[in-house]
Amino acid sequence: MHLIQTLVFAFIIAFGLGFLAQKLKLSPIIGYLLAGVIVGPYTPNGMNADLEIAEQCAEIGVILLMFGVGLHFHFNDLIAVRKTALPGAIIQIAGATGLGILAALLLGWPWTVGAAMGTAISVASTVVLTRILSDNRVLHTPGGHIALGWLIVEDLFTILAIVLLPVLMSPDGANLWQTIGFTFLKLTGLFLIVLFVGQKIIPWVLTQVARTGTRELFTLAVLAIALGIAYGASELFGASMALGAFLAGMVVGQSEFSARAASEALPMRDAFAVLFFVSVGMLVNPTNILSNWQLILIMLAIVMLGKPIIAFLVVIALRKPIKLALIVSVALAQIGEFSFVMASMGEKYGLISEEVTAAIIITAVISITLNPFIYKRIPPLLKKIENSRFNQYLSHGKEENRIQPVHEDSQRLIVVGYGPVGRTLARILEDNHIEPVIIEMNIDTVRELRNNHKLVIHGDATNTEILRSAGIENACGLIISSMAIPAREVVDAARSIKPDIPVTMYSFYLRGIGSLRAIENSIVVSGEESAAVAMASHLLRQLGATEEQIDNERKRILNSLKENFSVQPD
């Protein structure tokens, strides 16, 4: 009964407060955190929902969330950001730990307390980072990839710290280097098994399940893969479940089942991810705010000023653009589940007190609440920089993901997606001396096109920065060539930059096509409509109809479909 009661209270109150926050133009995350405070054990006369159950359900949300991220994140993306993410994460962790030691010395505490405290608050939250990047449509951009790669390095550091802490605190002089070597061996084994062995087995399993034609079996298979690998990574290899789920998602994402897995098997991820924020809110004891306010302010200064400043300077030092440095540094200016794990370990071995752990929890809630607001200030800040003498630094460094301005004597048209339709249209444009600029999510396709000297941008076309990088300001049109692409979101982003750009969209299903056709200066092509006309024409020819009869029937079909489907809402 505790499970049902906890889920009912959490979902209902989180929905109500999240909706209210959205109406007030605030982040729904604030509503979810407040819902956790209300149902938590520290609220007088509260509902006393079961915190342990909420945390376990939240863990499912983290697993499904990271599996979904992995579906769109290829191993090559991870390798591509290693030169920034690896040194950046290491330097930031060391810097935050150093600031923790300095804070402890100022408070008159031993430096070991500061080291444990600084290390605990040096790592960001997986859920918060992916949520912030997704909400702002930058998860699948160079900045998003660096931030996520940075987080994976922090995750690996957390695993190593958890494994080594008992060894360091052991009085029997356990072999430190042997433990480090064994930990790296296990993590290497996890990567090899999931990414290379799993790449052969998982697609084969999904193929067999798909051939059964049973939808629920396919959904169950994907959930079993995500949860099973996540649990196995934790129990057998000592890794976090989030890392295991991410690796599993990368394997499925490189197969032909990526889109189906994302659409069919992950409808629960958002609901369970909400429970993460609820469970964090349930940890809050309001009385700790008054008693620990000085320590909380110090921690907030480290998390929301020290960490992002260090990250910003590291990214700039690696000769990356200011925009990318801001995206990475602000996204990491928060703490969450990893910090709780590190704090509990530190408290277990007497390195930090219960007071410090309570302050870390409050700091996490405040930083999670403020992070979306701060992130929203990046575009206005960049505009100010653009109008200042620092504008020259906005684009310094190597930026492969940007197209040069179009020549005055040529035309350019943006094609979103490079599947069979996009490939065909791009060829036709080239044959007619119009430069196609491809926007594509698949990094392997992007690299193949670049090797063939094609104009291509890697990223999500719903993001305005990706569209700007493709040169939409000078484009004569926009083509959305796949039904898997959220056409309305792409058009809205494109029209926010260039309101009069002509748009051609592809939508397979007629249902819901009406709102797309209502968009001014746009053409929508339906796969169902084309199939109906083509099959009808073929049938009439078999029946001996004349071309005039076929043409009349074609017009009648188009008019009928237009009447029945043109006004259907999305």
N, C-alpha and C positions, 0 to 999 in steps of 0.2 A: 504493500500500500504506500510505503514511503516513496517508491519510485514514481508511481502515478501522481501522488500529491506534489512531489517536487517538480515534475515536468509540467503539470497543469498550472501551478502557481507561477513558475518561471516563464512559461510561454505567454500566458495571458497578460501578466503585468509587464513583461518585456515588450509585447506587442503594443499595449496601450501607451506606455511611456516612450517607446521608440517612435510611434506614430506622432505623438505630441511633439517630440523633439524635432521631427522632420517638418511638421507644420510651422514650428517656430524658427525654421531655417537653421537648425542645429544638427550636429551629427547624431544619427540614431544610436550610436555607441553610448552616448551620454544616457539615453533612456535605458539601455540594457544594463549599464552599470548601476543606475539608481534602482532598477528592479531587483538586482542582486542585493543591494543594501536593505531594501524593504523586506525581502523574503529571508534574509540572512539571520543567523543565530544571535547577532549582537543588537538587533533592533528591539526595543522594549515592546512587549505585546505583539511581536511580529509573528510571521507565519512559520518560522523555524523550519524552513525546508532543509532537507538533508544535504549538507555541503559535500560529503564524500560522493554521493550519487551524482550530484551536479557536476563535480569535477570529472568523474568517469565519463559522463555523457559529453562533457566539453572536450575530452580527449578524443572521442569519436569525431567530433567536429573538426578538430585540428588535423586528424588523419585524413579525413575526406577533403578538407581544404587543401592540404599539401599534395594530395594525390591529384586533385584538379589542377593545381599549379604545375605539377610535373608533366601533365598531359601536353602542355603547350611550351615546355622548356626542354630543349634538346641538350644532349651531352655536349655538343659543340658549343652551345651558348655558354655552358659552364666553363669550358676550357678557354673560351674567348675572353672572359672577364677575370681570369686568374691573376693577371699581372696587376690589376687594381684591387680586386677583392681580397686577395691573400695578404699582401703587405698592409693594406688599409685596416683590415680587421685586427691583425696582430698589433699594429701600432695603437689603434683605438683602445683595445683591451688593456694594453700596457699603460696608456695614458690615463684611462679611467681608474685603473688600480693605483697608479701613482697619486692621483687626486684624492682617492679614498684614504691613502696613507697620510697625506698632508692634512686632510680634515681630521683624522683621528688624533694626530699629534697636536693640532690646535685645540682639540677638546680634552687633551690630557689623557688620551687612551694609548695603549700599546700599539706599535705599528702593525702588529699581526692582525689586530681587529680591523684596522683601516684597509689592510690588504684583502682580507676576506670580504669586507663590505664593498670595496671598490670593484673587486672581481665580480661580485654578485650583480651589481648594477651596470656592469659594462656590456652586457649582452641584451639585445633587443628581443621583442616578442615576434614570433613567427606570424601569429594571427593578425596582430595589429599592422605589421608591415605589409603583408599581402592585401589586407583589407584597404589600407590607405592607398596603396599603389593601384589596386583595381578600381576603387571608387573614382580616382583621378585619371584613369585610363593610361597609366604609364608603366604597368607591370611588364608589358611585352615591348619595352623600348630599351635602348642601351642603358639608360639610368636605372630602370627597373631590374634589368638583368644583373647589373653590378651590385645593387642593393641586396638582391636575393642571393647572389653568390657570396657576398659579404656575410649575410646571415648564416649561410651554410658553414662557413669557416668558424663563425661564433658557436654554432651548434657542435661542431667537432671539438672545439676548445672546451665547451661545457662537458662533453663526454669524457674528455681526457682529464679534466679537473675532478670530476666525480670519481673516476677510477683511481686517480693518484692521491686524493685527499686521505683515504684510509691508510694508504702506504706511508704517507708523510707523517701521519699521526700515530703510526704503529710503533710501540716501544721495542719491538724485536728486531729492528733494523732490516726490514724487508728490502729486497733488491729493487731500487727505484728504476734503474734502466731496463731491467728485465720486464717490469710492469709496463713501462712506456712502449717497449718493443712489442710486447704481447698485445697491447691495445691497438697499436697501429696495424699489426698483423690481422687482428679481427676486423677492423674497419676496412682494410684492403680486401679481405675476403668477402665482406658484405657488398662492396662496390663491384667486385668481379662477378660474384654469383648473380646479383640482381641485374646488372647492366649487360653482362655478356651471356651468361647461361640463361638468365630469364628472357633475354631477347629471342632465344630459340623456343623456349618452352611456352611462355605466356601467350604469344600470338597463336601458337598451334592449339592451345587449349581453347582460346576464344573462337578460333575458326571452327572447331568441333562443336562448340556450344551454339554458335551462330547458325550452323547448318541444321540444327534441330528446329529452328523457326520459332522457338518459345522465348518470348520477350522476358518473362520473369526469370528464366534460367540465365539469360545473358546478364541481366541486372545483378542477379545473385553471384554470378561468376566474377564480375568486376569488383563487387563489394568484398567477396572472399579474397581476391588478390590483394586489394588495398589493405584490408584489415589484417590478413594473414601475414603479408610481408612486413607490415608495420610492427606487428606483435613479435614476429620472428627476429626482426632487427634488434628489438629491445631485449628479448629473452636470451637469444643465442649469441648476439654480437655486442651487447652492451651499448648499442646506439639508441638514439631517441626514436620513438614511434614516428614522429614527424619526418625525420630524415628517411626512414624506411619507406614511408608512404610516398614521399617525394620521388625517390628512386624508382618505385613501382610505377608511378605515373609517367616518368620519363620513358620507361620501357613500352608501356601501352601507347603512349603518345607517338612513338616512332612506327607504330603499326597502322594498318588501315582501319582499325577500330577506334581511333582517337575521338572522332566526332561523336560516334554513337555512345561511347563510354561517358563522355561529358554530358550528353543530353539525356540519356536514359538512366544511368546508374548513380548519378550524383545529385538528385533532387533534394536529398536530406542534408546536404553539407551546410547550406546557409542556416537552416534551423538549428543544427547542432553547433555551428560556429557561434551563434548567438549565445548559446549556453556557456561558452568560454567567458564572455564578458559578464554574464550573470554570475558565474562562479567567482570571478575576480571581485565583483561587488559584494558578494557574500562574505568575503574575507575581511571586509572593512569593519573595524571597531571604532566608531566615531570618537570615543573617549581618548583614543591614542593620538588624535590630531592635536588636541590641546596639550597633552603631556609631552609630546615629542616634536613640537612645532619647529624648534631650532634645527634638530637633526633632519627633519623632513625638508626644510628649506635648503640645507647643505646638499642633500641628495638630489633635490630638484635642480640645483645649480649644476651639479656634475652631469646629470642625465640630459638636461635640456639646454645647457650652455657648453659645458666642457666637452662632452662626447661629440656633439655636432661640429663644434669648432675644430676639434682634432680631425674628424673625418673630412671636413671641408678643406682644411689645409693639406691633408694627405692627397686628396683627389686633385687639387690644384697643382701640388708638387709633382704629380705624375702626368702633368700637362694635359689635363682634361678640361673641357669647357666649364664655365661658371654654372651654367644651368644644370649640368649633370652633377656637379659638386653639391649644389643646393638640394637636388632631388634625393641624393644618397644621404647627405648629412641630416636633413630634416626627417626623413623616413625612419632613421635609426635613433631619433631623439625620444625614445620611450623604452620602457622595460615591461616584462610580463612573466610568462611561465618559466622561462629559463632562470630568471632571477629568483623566483620562489624556490626552485630546486636547489640552486646554489646556496640560498640563505638557510634552507632547512638543513643542508649538509653542514654548513658552518656552525649552526646552532647545536647540531648533534654532537660535534666534536669540541664544543666549548670555545670556538673562535669568536663568535658573536653572540650577543644576548638576545633575549626575547624582545627587548625594546628595539633593537636594530631591525630585527625581522618585521616587527609591526610597522616601523618607519618605511621599510622597503615596500611593503604592501600599499601603504598610503601613497607613496611616491609613484608606484605603478599606476594606481587609479588616476591620479592627477595627470601624469604624463600621457596616459592613454586618452584621457578626456581632452587635453589641450592639443595633442598632436594633429588632429584633423584641421583645427583652426589655423595653426601655424603653417601647415602645408598649403592651405588655400592662399596664403600670402606670397607664395613663390611667384606666380605670374605678375602681380603688381610690382613686386620688387625687381623682377627682370626688366619690366618696362622702364622703371626708373634708371636702371643701369644702362639700358639701351640709349637713353637720352643723356647720359653722362659721359665724362671723358674715359670711363672704364669700359666703354662699349667694345673697344678693340680686343678685350680679353674674353668676350663672350664666345668667340669661335676659335680661340687659339688651340693648338694641338691637332691631332689627327682625327678627322671626322669622316669616316668612310660612308656613314649613313646619311649623306646629304648630297642632293643633286645640284650641279652648277646651274646658274641662270640660263634660261632659254635664249638662243640667238634671235636677233631681231627679224631675220628673214625666215624663221621656221616656226612651226606650231607644235604644241605639246599637249598630250592628253593623258590623264592618269587612269590606269587600269588597276582596280583592287582585286587581287586574287589571280593566280596563274595556273588554274586548272585547265581542262580542255577548252572551256569557253574563253577564258582570259588569254590563253596561248594563241587561239585562233584570231581573236580580235587584235591582239598585239601585232601579229604578222600582217594582217590587213592594213593596219595603220602604217606600219613600216613600208609596205608596198605603195602606199599613197603619200609617202614623204611626210608623215606626221610622227613625231617622236613619242612613243609610248613610255611612260614611267610606271613601272610595276611596283605595287605595294603588296608584299607577301609575308606571311607569318613563318613559313617553313624555311629554316636557316639553310638547309641543304639546297633547296631550290634557289634561294637568294645567292648563294656562293656559286652555283652553277651558272646563273645568269651573269654574275659579275665576271666570271672567267670568260664568258662569251661577249664581254664588253656591252652588256645591256644596262640600261638605266633602271636601277631597282633599289627599293628601300625596304629594310627589314623592320616590321613593326605592325601595330594595330591601327588600322585606318580610322577608328573612332577617335583617335588622339589627334588633337589639332597640331601638335608639334611634328608628328609623323607626316601629316598632310603638308605642313609648311616645308619640311625637309624635302618632300617630293616636288616642291615648287608649285603649289596649287594657285598661288597668287597670279602666276603667268600662264596657267593651263587654260585651254579652250574648252575643256569638258572633263567629266568624271564618269567612269564606267564601273559599276559594281557587278562583277561577273560570276558570283557564286551565291547560292541561296543560304550557305552557311554563314555568310557575312551579315551582321545586323544593319540592314540597308538604311533604316530610318536614323540610326545613331550616326552612321557615316555621313549621311546627307546633312544632318543638323550640324555636325562638326565642320563640314566643308562650307556650308552656307554661312556659318559664323565668321569665316575668313573671307569668302568671296560669295556674296549673296546671290549673284546672278549667274553662277556657273551652271551650265546645262548638265543634267544628270541622266544616265541610262542605267536602269537597274534590272537585275534578273531575280525573279521569284518563281520558284517551281509551282507552288500551290496557288490556286485562284482565291481560296478563302483568305480574307484579310488583305487582299491586294488593293482594295478600294482606297484606303488611306494613303498608300504609296502613290497611286495615280492622282490623288488630290494635290500632290506637291507640284508647285508651279515649275514650268520649264523643265519637265522631266518626262521620261518615257520608261514604262515598265513592261518587260517582256516576261510572259508566264510560260513555264515549261508545260503545264497541263493544257494551256490554251493551244500551244504549238503542236502538242501531241494529238489533241483532239482534231485539229484541222488536217494534220498530215495523215492520220489514220482514216479519217473520213474520205479524204481525197483518194487514197489508195483503194478503199472499199468501193467507191463509186466507179473508179476505172475498171475494177474487176467485174462490176455489174454492167459495164458497157456505156456508162454515162459520157456525154460530150464534155469538152473543156468548159463550155459556157455553163452547162448544168453544174459542173464541179465548182466553178467560180461563184455561182449564185449560192450554192450550198455552203461554201466557205464563208461568204459574207453573212449568211443566216446564222451560222454557228457562232461567229464572232459577236454579232449583235445580241444573240441569246445569252452568251456567256457574260457579255458586258452588262446586260440588264440584271442578271442574277447575282453577279459577284462584285460589280464595281463600287457598291456602296457598303460592302461588308466591313465592319470594324476590325482592327487588329486584335 
